[in-house]
Amino acid sequence: FDLRLYVLVTSYSPMNVHLYRSGFARFSQHRYTNDAATMGNQMVHLTNVAIQKTSASYNPDGGKWDMHRLKQYLLSKEGPDRVNK
């Protein structure tokens, strides 16, 4: 997966950064593996929608989540103690 987060840096000294809360996460349609035999498989290693939508298992609702949906999923799997650190 990859996270698309948008920030605005208004100063480096002192550091002043604003995070736009409406980022998103993108997922591949196939489980990741670092097995050398899969290195040429774009469906495993790239989350780009233009590539993923050519997969037979493409799900347009499952490939891209907003940050709220990702957090809800993580809360359900890991619990608030781990997610809200």
N, C-alpha and C positions, 0 to 999 in steps of 0.2 A: 504494500500500500504506500501511498504518499500523502502528505498533508500539504494543502495549499493554504498558507497563512499570509495575511497582508499586514504589514507594519509601516508606520510612518516614523522616521527618525528625524526629529526636529533639531537635535543638537547632539554633538559627540562629546562635548566637554562643557558642562556636565552632560552625561548621557541622558537623553529624554526620548523615550520610545512609546508610541501609541499602537496598541494591537486592535485591529478590526476584528470583532468577534464572529463575523460571518464567514469564516474560512470553511474549507471542506476537505474531506478525505476521499481519495479514489482508490479503488481496489481492482486487482486483476481477477479474471474469471477462473483462474487455476491456482492451486496452492503453490506457494513459493518453495523452491528448493535450490540449493547451491550445487547440486549435482552437475558435474561437468557435461554430462550428456544432454542437459536441458539448456545450456547456455545460448543456443540458437533459437530457442522457443520464445517468441515475442509475447505470447499469451501468459507466460509465467513471469517474465521480467519487466514488462512495460505496462503501466496503468493508463496509458493514453486511450481515450475513448474511441478515437478513429481506428485504433488497432483492436481493442477489446470487442467492439461491436461486430467484428467479423467472426468471432468465436461462435460455434454452434450452441454453447451454453450461455450466451450473453443474456443478461437480465438488466434491462435499462433502469430498473428501480434499485438494483443492488450494487451497481458499480460506483456510485457517487453518493456520499452521505454528508449532510451539513454537520457542523461541529456539535450541535445539540444531540442529534441522533447518535453520533459516535460516542459522546459522553454517556448517554443513556445505556447504550450497549455495554460499555466498559463498566458502568456501575452495576449492571445486572450480572456481569461475569466476575468482577473483581471486588466489588463492594466499595463503599465511600472512603474507607480508611486508606486504600491504595490509590484510588482515583483522585481524591481531593488533596493529595500531598502538595 
